[in-house]
Amino acid sequence: MAEGEEKNEILDSMPVFAKELIAGGVTGGIAKTAVAPLERIKILFQTRRDEFKRIGLVGSINKIGKTEGLMGFYRGNGASVARIVPYAALHYMAYEEYRRWIIFGFPDTTRGPLLDLVAGSFAGGTAVLFTYPLDLVRTKLAYQVVGSAKSQAKGVAIPLEQIVYRGITDCFSRTYRESGFKGLYRGVAPSMYGIFPYAGLKFYFYEEMKRHVPAEHKKDISLKLVCGSVAGLLGQTLTYPLDVVRRQMQVERLYAAAKEETVRRGTMQTLVKIAREEGWKQLFSGLSINYLKVVPSVAIGFTVYDVMKLHLRVPSREETEAEDRATRKRNTLS
């Protein structure tokens, strides 16, 4: 048997959900690493406003480059990738599964944008619940700013709050010791509030735009990139303030300890406090950078996912639905 045929047989024997998990995981890792430097700067804009926002994007890039070197742009990316691989795997797989469940649970459901909106929203919520602690760790690690090697050699003291965690495992264990299991889910409320509309809108816009692409261009990668870019841009703009609230809630213990302030409480209290003390514009802090990040990230994500499904020989939705209908019919007759 030829090697190619043997490979195809192995792929064909795999369950569809397993292929979707693999495709989603690979998609997440590639897309997240591609935009990691912009993600680091965005988090610093959101959580260290006075220190980084006033020097702008170029100034922030220069500062990180001088004090932390190239790897400084990827600080926290290990935790980010460790989170995004299972997150993206669950997200894409859950989207496909929820979509199928809705179709067969409610046969009269229209195959259209509303179906993608609902399935995408629930898929996003499912993925967040299972992977949120890794997002929390990623943010805490990215929040830390390490002084330059020269300043350390000269004996310049670096504030303790800036060097709290030594890595992913250390951040996990310290957070758990300080706040228990609840501490690992600090800020999950705005994440859930944000992910439901964002994930739903992202899939809604992407699938809706794909429906208007002529049949002869359905496999055109450049068009997939355009559809993904617009989908991510629109979805992120509408839900961005909740992302800012989530980030500030995640790092508030470090921030409060340094400023000797009381810890902010709850999603709405945090949102109101940010708007009152820092201005409503702070709720959109880092949005311009996020556009630079989201456009390639979502575009790469959707494109890689579609390409991975082709390589893994994932059957089309029409084929899967037809097979499921046949299986249900056989089970009913038996």
Salt bridges, closest charged atoms under 4 A:
ASP12 OD1 - ARG313 NE 2.92
GLU20 OE1 - ARG100 NH2 3.16
GLU39 OE1 - LYS42 NZ 3.69
GLU39 OE2 - ARG138 NH1 3.15
GLU39 OE2 - ARG247 NH2 3.25
GLU39 OE1 - LYS293 NZ 2.86
GLU51 OE1 - ARG48 NH1 3.02
GLU51 OE2 - LYS63 NZ 3.20
GLU68 OE1 - ARG40 NH1 3.31
GLU68 OE1 - ARG75 NE 2.84
GLU96 OE2 - LYS309 NZ 3.38
GLU96 OE1 - ARG317 NE 3.28
GLU97 OE2 - ARG100 NH2 2.46
ASP116 OD1 - ARG99 NE 3.28
ASP116 OD2 - ARG211 NH2 2.67
ASP135 OD1 - ARG83 NE 3.57
ASP135 OD1 - ARG138 NH2 2.59
ASP135 OD2 - ARG246 NH1 2.38
ASP135 OD1 - ARG247 NH1 3.39
GLU161 OE1 - ARG48 NH2 3.77
ASP170 OD1 - ARG174 NE 3.10
GLU207 OE1 - LYS210 NZ 3.96
GLU207 OE2 - ARG317 NH2 3.36
GLU208 OE1 - ARG211 NH1 3.40
GLU208 OE2 - HIS212 NE2 3.16
ASP243 OD2 - LYS42 NZ 3.14
ASP243 OD1 - ARG246 NH2 2.28
ASP243 OD1 - ARG247 NE 3.86
GLU252 OE2 - ARG186 NH2 2.14
GLU277 OE2 - LYS273 NZ 2.79
GLU278 OE2 - ARG264 NH2 3.08
ASP306 OD2 - LYS210 NZ 3.66
ASP306 OD2 - LYS224 NZ 3.14
GLU321 OE2 - ARG99 NH1 3.37
GLU321 OE1 - ARG111 NE 3.73
